[in-house]
Amino acid sequence: MTASGNCPTGTTEERELPFSFTPQLFHLHKDHEVFEDGDIHRHMYLQDLYVSGADDEPALSVSEFACHISGCSAVFSALEEYEHHYNSLHRHVCCSCRRSLPSARLLDIHIQEWHDSLFTVLAQRQDMYQCLVEGCGQKFRTSKHRKDHLIRIHKYPPDFRFDKTKKDRGTREAKRPQQKDTAMEVADDVCESEGVCEVMCDVLSEQRELGETMETLVEEEAARMTKPAATMEHTDLSAAFDGNGCTSSETFKTQYSYRVPTTVCFGHSSVRGFRGRRGRRK
Amino acid sequence: CNRCMAIKTTAIKKINILCKFNDVRKEHIISLRQARRDRQLVSKRLLLTEDEEQREVTMDTASGQQDLVDLLCKVQHSGPERGTHLKALSKALRDPSEQLTFIKQENSVNLLVSLLTGSNAQCRLHAARCLHELSHSPHTNVAPACLPATPYLLTFLSGQSTKFTELCLYTLGNLFPDSDVVKDKLLAQGIIPALANCIENQKHNLAVVEAAAFSLTQLLQAKDAAEKIIPKVLASSLPSQLLSVLNPDPNFGLAPAIECAWCLHYLACSSDGNGELLALGALSHCSSLLMSLGGAVAEGNKEEGMELLVCPLLRCVGNLVSCCPVDSLSTQVGDVRLVAALCAFIKAYLHTQPALARESAWVLNNLTAHSTDFCSALLTLNLVPGLIQLLPFSQGINTMILRVLANVAHKKKESCLQLAQLGLLSTLCATLKMADQEMVTLSLEILFMLVIGRPQVADEFVRLSGVSLLEAIQYNSEGEMRRRAAYLLEHHLLSHSADCTV
């Protein structure tokens, strides 16, 4: 935002500061719950029942970690579990269509193929669709060619959901391709995902208000997640690359409205997209 | 005496070790917790008989069981055997159902009263023992039946026989909570001045002091204590007496100090009590005692039962500090190294009695909230790294510790860089992911304090992958969280990023 680094902290800034910590004194009355365990010990002592070291009180416990993403109710006992969860499901999110991709590279490819009009132009004349397997380097004229390549050469199972192709830009609707994945009943549309790929549907359609809180149907996601699928990578690929593009601007009813506050966009490290391009807008 | 105390403890312990892992014990504790939540927890105390103390067994009520009514009859008829029968009666009265039977007999208590005040010293003692057993009854209708005895019990407090006085004191303390009628009578009969005189005149006799202080704790826990009891206690010599007995006697042990400390705790809980106690130097007294206890604990000398004294002292100090004017806090406490003692308690009791660790953390919070001296002490005594290591532990411990650290950052802005470098910044990366909302909020607040005006701290946080962390928080359902995270990202952390957006 500002080239010079930290923003100046003038008085106008202070007025808008969302930080409010002030040190607080706590005076506790004798019946306060904080005093419960100590009072029980005292009672046991007076009744000659006290045994030093008896585990009369609840054992020490460690704080749990929880995923912050609104609607995601995942809780973890170890930091590593949290990290894995977050990195698997909430990172590498496309700013335009809110799809979550499993890696930075796939995110890059996704953005390029779905949200870059220059790509579309170039793809008409040359092989632009990269093989998704890292290191392969081959490029193809269409996504179907690529899919065939993935199946033939890289031995991707044929029952992958490669049956959806990305619709052309501007085509509104939805003749919905076959979805083997039935848990995803998203209406007509765009934002869907299978397997463990989470889609954060951007309900940034015209009717949305700013600053709405987020909701999501976690059950649906859970259902999706438990589906037997091949490796995560592959199912993500299918969802990300072969589903419908988030380009339609029609208003859609989302079954999971994972709304993102408009004032927020992910920053540099985890989500990229083209600035100002909300794919669905016309 | 110390020997008695030790024996008493051993005897009961033997029995209770059997119960230690018993489900019965666990059930019992559950019911105690519920009683406390209902504000119905009454802690009576039973003084063992000499036989019990010597033989290391509790009274076996089944042996030689005689019919209670029969015994009563025998006692009524005077004769040389009277004392023996009276003693047998006192044994029988250990049983709660016999207690009920007894009070239903006409003039039974009056009989005891007459023996209590009679010319036979042995009978007096046995009669007092009978009343003591009755006072320990779980049935609340027994206490009112004992009312005829109370004026005499009070009179005997200024008597000479230690054992007798002890019995009377514990009996009065046990009777007090059971009914309002009893309370009002005892207050009217002057129990407060009687206790004050008792302690004052028998200061050298620690068993009596212990008993008197116990009784006082019963008075101070009454529901209407604030209006009816505490003002009178504060006006008497009791507070200063209690303070003077506070230091544990090396021969006698902790017990009298424990009782006095609990009295002071109940006084400090009340809003009236604090001013008076502060004026008497209670804060200094309790603090220095805590410091010596903390030193012992830090060296690993944990005398058994020390936590029973540490607990009420912590509470006293915590509440007194919260009412003490900031500019006199350092002088009132006396020594800023109290913070080291508190950290020692947290460390020592963290796993065995987490509640005690939490209470210690609470005291630390109150000390550091408005005082630069105490915040500085935490830093100069190098206590901060130890505190940071406590941040994983829940049940209110980590939230309080985080508050302490926030207090330091808030009070001593020049220490923020040091705090960050001592490991607080990297730990925040973990606490920001916790399920506890308060932890996350406090973490954001501290992060703000650390980062503001310190680009090197901001850079370090970015290097620790803090940005994605805050980005995640922007999706939190709490608006307050999102705003804080967004602010930090926009104003302090993404300034160098080309993709930064606002």
Interface residues (C-beta under 8 A of the other chain):
Chain A: M1 T2 A3 S4 G5 N6 C7 T9 E13 L17 P18 F19 S20 F21 T22 P23 Q24 L25 F26 H27 L28 H29 K30 D31 E33 V34 F35 E36 D37 G38 D39 I40 H41 R42 H43 M44 Y45 L46 Q47 D48 L49 Y50 V51 S52 G53 A54 D55 D56 E57 P58 A59 L60 S61 V62 S63 E64 F65 A66 C67 H68 I69 S70 G71 V75 L79 Y82 Y86 H90 R91 G211 T213 M214 V260 P261 T263 V264 C265 F266 G267 H268 S269 S270 V271 R272 R275
Chain B: K8 T9 I12 K13 N16 I17 C19 K20 R25 H28 I29 L32 R33 R36 R37 R39 L41 S43 K44 R45 L46 F214 Q221 I258 W262 H265 Y266 C269 E304 G305 E307 L308 C311 P312 R315 G318 N319 V321 S322 C323 L350 H351 T352 Q353 P354 A355 L356 R358 E359 W362 N365 N366 T368 A369 H370 P392 F393 S394 Q395 G396 I397 N398 R403 A406 N407 H410 K411 A430 K433 M434 A435 D436 M439 V440 L442 L444 E445 I446 F448 M449 I452 G453 P455 A458 S465 V467 S468 E471 A472 I473 Q474 Y475 N476 S477 G479 E480 M481 R482 R483 R484 A486 Y487 L489 E490 H491 H492 L494 S495 H496 S497 A498 D499 C500 T501 V502
